């Protein structure tokens, strides 16, 4: 007995498998780079390089009298509000002076669960509690230490993270 539809499930799966294999092979031969290296790795390195340098020539002077740093929080990232050097910048690098006290104010802008944490090389050093209510503002006051490396949201650490540069006066 002949099947009414010549495109059986087996034929469909076979065609799909061949197409997937061709796509994998095409990706392996493209670029000739290290097989473990991906375009995403290159993109991430490029983003890190851009963030590693201060954004403006007067960047150093902008941090001299800062006592309060403000952010808006959403799953897309931290958006700087104050001081002006970080205004509207996503996940901006910040500069702190060792021994100085800073207040970090942040507002939940999307109603997702967020916190603000400062990490050193060993992990969390300081953190706020998690906040889920949209529009709620929370603060954290810390004394800058040379061990501080990054600030982040511990629920979204891949997308909500920025570098901390600690300077001596």
C-alpha positions in Angstrom: 0.0 0.0 0.0 1.3 3.4 -1.0 1.3 6.3 1.4 -0.9 9.2 0.4 1.8 11.8 1.4 5.3 11.3 0.0 6.7 13.6 2.7 6.8 11.3 5.7 8.0 12.3 9.1 11.2 10.4 8.5 11.9 12.4 5.3 11.2 15.6 7.1 13.6 14.7 10.0 16.3 13.6 7.5 16.1 16.9 5.6 16.2 18.8 8.9 19.3 16.9 10.0 21.1 17.5 6.7 20.3 21.2 6.9 21.5 21.4 10.6 24.7 19.6 9.7 25.3 21.9 6.8 24.8 24.9 9.1 27.2 23.6 11.7 29.9 22.9 9.0 29.4 26.4 7.5 30.0 27.9 10.9 33.1 25.9 11.6 34.8 26.9 8.4 33.9 30.6 8.6 36.7 32.9 9.8 39.4 30.3 10.3 39.8 31.3 14.0 40.0 29.3 17.2 37.1 26.8 17.3 36.4 27.9 20.9 36.2 31.5 19.9 32.8 32.9 18.8 31.6 36.2 17.4 29.8 36.8 20.7 33.2 36.5 22.5 34.6 39.1 20.1 31.6 41.4 20.7 31.9 41.0 24.5 35.7 41.8 24.3 35.0 44.9 22.2 32.3 46.1 24.7 34.8 45.6 27.6 37.5 47.5 25.7 35.1 50.4 25.2 34.1 50.4 28.9 37.6 50.1 30.2 38.6 53.7 29.2 37.1 56.8 30.7 34.5 58.2 28.4 35.7 61.8 28.4 39.0 63.7 28.9 37.6 65.5 32.0 36.3 62.2 33.5 38.8 62.4 36.4 37.7 65.8 37.5 34.0 64.8 37.3 34.5 62.3 40.3 36.3 64.7 42.7 33.3 65.9 44.7 30.9 63.1 44.2 29.2 61.7 47.3 26.0 60.3 45.7 25.7 58.0 42.7 22.3 57.4 41.2 21.1 54.7 38.9 17.8 53.4 37.3 17.5 49.7 37.3 15.9 47.5 34.6 16.8 44.0 33.3 18.5 45.7 30.4 21.1 47.3 32.7 21.9 50.0 35.2 21.4 53.5 33.7 23.4 56.3 35.3 21.5 59.4 36.5 24.0 61.2 38.7 26.8 62.5 38.6 26.5 64.0 35.1 29.5 62.0 33.8 27.4 58.8 33.9 24.0 60.4 32.9 22.1 58.1 30.5 25.0 55.7 30.2 24.2 52.0 30.5 26.3 50.1 33.1 28.8 53.0 33.4 32.2 52.6 34.9 32.4 54.6 38.2 35.4 56.0 40.1 35.6 56.1 43.9 38.2 57.5 46.2 39.5 55.1 48.8 38.3 55.9 52.3 35.5 58.2 51.1 31.9 57.5 51.9 29.4 57.1 49.0 25.6 56.8 48.8 24.3 54.7 46.0 20.6 55.5 45.2 18.8 53.3 42.7 15.2 53.2 41.5 13.5 50.1 40.1 12.2 51.1 36.7 10.7 47.8 35.4 9.1 46.0 38.4 11.5 43.1 38.2 13.3 41.8 41.2 16.6 43.7 41.7 19.3 44.5 44.2 22.5 46.6 44.2 25.6 44.8 45.2 29.3 45.7 45.3 31.7 42.8 44.8 35.4 42.4 45.4 37.5 39.5 44.0 35.9 37.1 46.6 32.3 38.0 45.8 29.7 40.1 47.6 31.1 42.8 49.9 28.0 45.0 50.3 24.4 44.7 49.0 20.9 46.0 49.4 17.9 43.8 49.8 15.9 42.8 46.7 13.2 45.2 45.5 10.4 44.2 43.2 8.1 47.2 43.2 8.4 49.5 40.2 9.3 53.0 41.2 10.8 52.0 44.6 14.1 53.7 45.4 16.7 52.1 47.7 20.0 53.2 48.9 23.3 51.7 50.1 26.0 53.7 51.8 29.6 52.4 51.7 33.2 53.4 52.4 35.3 52.9 49.3 38.0 50.2 49.7 40.7 49.2 47.2 39.2 45.7 47.1 36.0 46.9 45.3 35.8 45.8 41.7 32.3 45.8 40.3 28.7 46.7 41.1 25.8 44.5 39.9 22.3 43.2 40.4 22.7 39.7 41.7 19.6 38.6 39.9 20.8 39.8 36.5 24.6 39.8 36.8 25.2 39.3 33.1 23.3 42.4 32.0 23.4 44.6 35.1 27.1 45.0 35.9 29.7 47.8 35.9 33.3 48.4 36.9 34.5 50.3 39.9 37.9 52.1 39.8 39.1 52.9 43.3 41.6 55.7 43.5 43.8 56.9 46.3 43.7 60.6 47.0 
